[in-house]
Amino acid sequence: DAGVIQSPRHEVTEMGQEVTLRCKPISGHNSLFWYRQTMMRGLELLIYFNNNVPIDDSGMPEDRFSAKMPNASFSTLKIQPSEPRDSAVYFCASSPSFTGSPLHFGNGTRLTVT
Amino acid sequence: QKEVEQNSGPLSVPEGAIASLNCTYSDRGSQSFFWYRQYSGKSPELIMFIYSNGDKEDGRFTAQLNKASQYVSLLIRDSQPSDSATYLCAVNTGGFKTIFGAGTRLFVKA
């Protein structure tokens, strides 16, 4: 079991640039979640997918954020254009597809926007 | 009102003592409850989950759930310095949606 794999581990970019974060869920897990963690706001749910379909994107802060899951083994979170307030650790998590199942987190991507 | 509330701490206990971490939630329809541990610079890792009222024990850890009071707790017995971390309470509010509290920082003094 390789776990949830995220890339890159660290990303430093300038304001206005496009940022793409990537995630490979655990094989067989049908639910995928994107969270953002900051000291001020804690761990916030941005969006989650079930069977590759976005179920709830109400946590996406604004139109600059978008997420896709083109297949069961890959998801992206894109920020365009990026702003300094987007600096945070972004976690991807996956879980089996039954209600209330625990989440398995990736190692996260630390994003810094200057 | 936040959906999941925790005391941010820090909570400091001596080695060998019992650490008690508490959490309240607002959605009365919530069905699944989790405790995650997060070391500094690392990702959250699952410690315990509980679905039914009462206590659930796993080694040194005991999770307690009281749905009537909308209250979840985590007890850590024989606390060790390696238990020093942030503990996140998480609640599944329906379907697949899991909401996290802000976390309680625990320090175990040797």
Interface residues (C-beta under 8 A of the other chain):
Chain A: S31 F33 Y35 G42 L43 L45 Y48 N50 I55 D56 F91 S95 S97 T99 G100 S101 P102 L103 H104 F105 G106 N107 G108
Chain B: Q31 S32 F34 K42 S43 P44 E45 L46 F49 Y51 L88 A90 N92 G94 G95 F96 K97 T98 I99 F100 G101 A102 G103
